[in-house]
């Protein structure tokens, strides 16, 4: 039986996190982590949800505090908080015996990688889409001029226009990002990893996906650079490729039991 109505999970700090959990009685649950200032209603989580329903695989998607319909102000959030919210939700809603495949989109890959330590006995695969680990310091802060940096230090917020989007960047968000170093932290268990990146991604360079491979000492890796793909990777052709690789990963995990 599938439960298609979204619900709310209350975190330890009283944030109400909107989520949708589809149960198909499988031994695997796909968990989708959306990106910065995004939500769970986009084309990617929707396409993955449809695939999971079709092939009868459990699926969980959700929105961090300050995103979508979840409670809280976006400018109060940070990587540590959003990671902790995701951890609490997954621990609460998915049994320990379940295998997990994490799918992270942009910032979602950073948060998913943060959680590998907590769910190391369950994680069986990882898919990254336009992955952006440590983007706050390595992309945003790096592009700030001296005047912009002074502005954020004095006013504690700066509205950055970048890649066709406008981002409210707070001082606490930048400082918290520096506490969440993940690139080069070794993950010593063998799982399949597939990373997608658009060849025309003007927000996050392809090297950010490549850097993720530095984390893993034992893994089956694949980097797929999609021709003419942008940061969103939400075209029908992009979604078809993502769902195809997920389907292959699921088959291989099932065969390895």
N, C-alpha and C positions, 0 to 999 in steps of 0.2 A: 504493500500500500504506500502511495506517495502522499506527502504532506506539502502542498504547494503554497499554502498561505504563509507569508512571512510572519515572524514573531519577534519578540524583543527579549534580550538577555540582559539582566542587571549585573554589572561588574561590582567588584569589591569597593570601588570608589563611587558607586551609585550611578554610573553612566548606563543609559539604556541603549544597547547595541542591537540594531536591526539585523536579522539574519534569516536565511531560508535554508532549511535542511530537508533534503529529499532522501527518504529511506527506501532502498530497494532490496534489502536483505542480502546484500553482497558483503564480502569480507574486505572490500576496499572502499575508502571514502576519498573523493577528490575534494580538495579544499582550495578555493580561489581567493587570492589576496589582490584587491584592486589597488590602483595607484593614487598618487598625490592629488587631492581635490577631486577625486572621482567617486564612483559609487558602484553598487552591485547590479545596476540596471543596464549596464552597457552591452555592446554587441558581443564582446568576448565572453563574459560570464554567461550570457544568454545562450550563446552557441554551445558552450561546454555543457551547460545544464541540459540542453536538448539532447546532446549526445549521450549523457549519462542516463537520461530517462529512456532513451531508445535501447541502450545495451544493458540496462538494469544495474547501474552502478550508483552507490550512494554519493551524494553531492552536497557540499556546504559552501555557501557564500555569505558575506556579511559586510557591514559598513563600519569603519572605525568611528569613534566619537568625533563629532564636528563634521562628519561627512554624510551625504545623503539624508536619510531620515533618522539617523542615530542622534542621541542627545549630545549636548555640549557645544562649545564654540570652537570652530576650527583653529583659531589663533591661540587657544589654550593647549592644544595637542602637540605631541612630538613623537619621535620614533619609539622612545622607551614606552610611552603610554600606549600607543597603538599596538606595539608588540605584546605588551602585557594583556591588553584586552583580547587580542586574538588567542593568546595562550589560554586564558581563562575560559573563553567560549569553546575552544576545541576540547579542552580537558573535561568540560561539563557535558558536552553533547555527543562526543564520540568515544566509544568504549576502548579501553587500552588494548584489547585484542585485535582491533581493526588496523589494517594496513592503511597508510596515508600516502597520497600523491599530492604534493604541494604545487600549485600553479601561481606564480607571482607575476603581476603586470607592473612594470616600471618600479616605483617605490615598493610595490607589493613583494618583489623579489627580495629586497633588502629585509623586509619584515619576516618573510618566510625563512630566509637564511638565519636570521636571529633565533628562530625557533627550532633549528635542527638539533641543538643540544638538548632541548626539553623533550623532544619526541623521537630521539635517535633509534629507539627500539621499534618504532612504528613506520617511520618514513621509508618508502620503497621506491620513490621516484620524484624527480623535480623537473618542472618545465618553467623556464623563464621567458617572459615576453618583454622586449625592450627594457631589459633589466637595468636598474639604476642604483646599485649599492653605493652608499656614501655620496650621493649626488649633492647633498646640501653643502658640503665643504668643497668637493672636487669640481662641481659645476657652478652652483649658485654663488657661493662665497668667493670663489676664484674670479668670477666675472664682475664682482662688485668693485667700483672705483673707490678711492680713498674717501671721497665725499659721501658715497652711498654707505660705506662702512661706518663713517662718523654719524650719519643720519640714523642708522639702525641702533647704534650704541646709545645715542641720545634719546631717541623717541621709542626705542624698543620694537619698532616695526618699520618695514619698508615694503611698498607695493611694487613688485618687480614685474616688468613686462618682458617676457622671454618666450621665444618659439610660438608666438601668436597667442599666448595666454598671459593672464595677469595673476601673480601669486602674492598673497600677503605673507611676507617672510618676517618672522619674529626673532628677536635676539635669543630667546630661550630655545627656539627650534634649532637654530644654528649651533648653539652650545651643546644641546642634547645630542645632535647628530654626531659631534666629535667624540661623544662617549660611546657611540655605537659602531666602532670599527669592526668590520666583518671580513673585508678582503684580506686574503693571506692567512686567515685563521683556518687551520687544517681540520678537515672533516674526514675522519678515518673509517668510513664504512662504504661499502660498494653498492652504489645505486645507479640506475640509468639517469642521465641528465641530457635534456634537449633544450637548447637556447635559441630563441628567435630574435632577429633584429632586422630592422628595415635599412636598406642601403641608403635611403634618403632621410634617415632620422635626424632632424635638425635640433632636437631637444637633448638627446643622450647619444653620444658617439658609440659605435660598435665596440670599441675597446672596453667599455664597461661590462658588456656580456663576456668578452674574452677573459677579463680579469677574474670572473667567477671561477673559472677552471683552476685558478691557483689555490682554491680552497680544498680541492679534493685530491687525495693521494691515490685512491682506488675508485675508479668509476668508469662507466661507459659514456663517453661524451659525444655530443653532436651539436655543432653550431650551424644554424640555418640562417643565412643572410638573404632576406627576401628582396628581390629586385624591385626598385622604385617604391618600396614600402616606407611609410612615415613612422612616427613614434607610436601612433595609435594601433597600427596593424589591425584595423577593423573592417577592411574590405572583405568581400565574400571569398576572394581567393586566399587572403591571409587566414581567415577563420577556418577554411577548408583544410589548409596545411597544418594548422595547430591541432585541429580535431583528429586529423589522420595520424599525426605523431602520437597523440595521447592514446588513440585506439591501439596502435602498435605496442606502446609501452604497457598498456593494460594486458594485452595478450601475452607478452613476454613475462610479466610478473605472475600471471596465472599459471603459466607453464612451468615456472621455477619453484612452485610450491612443493 
